[in-house]
């Protein structure tokens, strides 16, 4: 997952073609840490989506949180082709995956029972 540090990089990423997921986080957020392994699985499962995070406590990234209205952590915003499609507040794994899968049209890589990756 790539970290955004300023508003300009956010604007460039949010305007890209395809699905882009932004995670608003902070260093002290326990729910952010709790959902991190699940987000790592989503990054593998949806390889054509781009995932970014930004620290809302950072002065330079605070403008991103302000623009997106992210004031509870974690907050995820899902964009498709530059348009906001959905958002999920909190460490809600099922809601997050549904929001991503609803916007995503690329290949999906599942793990089988043995931990091997299988493309669908």
N, C-alpha and C positions, 0 to 999 in steps of 0.2 A: 504494500500500500504506500502510495506516495504522499508525502506531507506537503500541504500548502502553507506558505508563509506570508502571502500577501494577496490583496484583492485582485491585482492584475492577473496572477496565476489562476485564481479562481474563475475569473471571467473567461479566460482562454479555455480552461477545462470544461466549464459549464456550457460553452457554446459548441463543443465538439460533436461530431456525428456519433451515433450509437448511444449506449447506456453509460451514464456516469453516476457514481454513488459518492456522496460526500458525507463524512461522519464528523459531527461536531463533538469534541471531546475536551477533557482537561486532564492534567496529570493526577489530580486527586479523586477522579471519578471511579468509584468501585464498580459500578455497572458497566462502564466502558471496558474495564479490565475483564469483567466476567463474560462479556459477549465477544471479546477479541478472538478466541479460538474458533467460534462459529463464523465470524466474519472472514477469518483465514480460509475456512472451508468454502465459503461463498466465492472468494477470489479464485479458487481452483475450479469450482463448479461452473462458473460463468466467466470463462477466460477472455471473452471479447468485451466484457464490461471493464470500465476503468474505475478504480476505487481510490479515493483520496480522503485524508483526514486533516483536521486543522484544530489547533489548540485555541479555544475561545478565550483563554486568559492571556494569550499573546496580543500585544498591542497591535502588531501588524496584521494578524489574522482576525482580530476582533471585528473588523468591518465586514468580513464574510458572515459571521454569526449575526451581526446586526441586519444585514441585507436579507438573510434567510429566516430571521426570527428565531434562531436557535438559542433558547435560554434555559433549557433543561438538557442534561447530558445522560446518555448519548442521544443525539438527534441525527437521523439519517435523511438526506434529501436525494431523491432519485430523479435524474434528468434523462430525457431521451431526445436526441437531435436538438439540443439546446432549450428544450421546454421542460419545465418542472412537471413531473408525472405524479409524484406521491411523496409523502414524508412519514417517518415513523419516529416517535419519541419514546425513549426507554429501551431497555435491553429485551426487546420482544422479537425473538428469533423467527418465529413462524410468520409474524406480520412483515418483518423485514424481507424474508425470502419471497413471500407472495408479492410484495411490491416490486422487487427486482424481477421476478419471473414474469410478471404481467407486462413489464416494459421490454424485456429481453427477447431477441429473436435469433441470437447466434447459437453456436454449438454449446452443448451442455456436457460436462465431464462428471460422471458419477463415480463414486467409489463402490466396488463390489464388496462382498463379505470379507474377502481377504485383504482389503485395503488397496487393491489395484484400481487404477483409473480406467473407466470405460466411457468412450464417447458415445453420445446419443444424437 
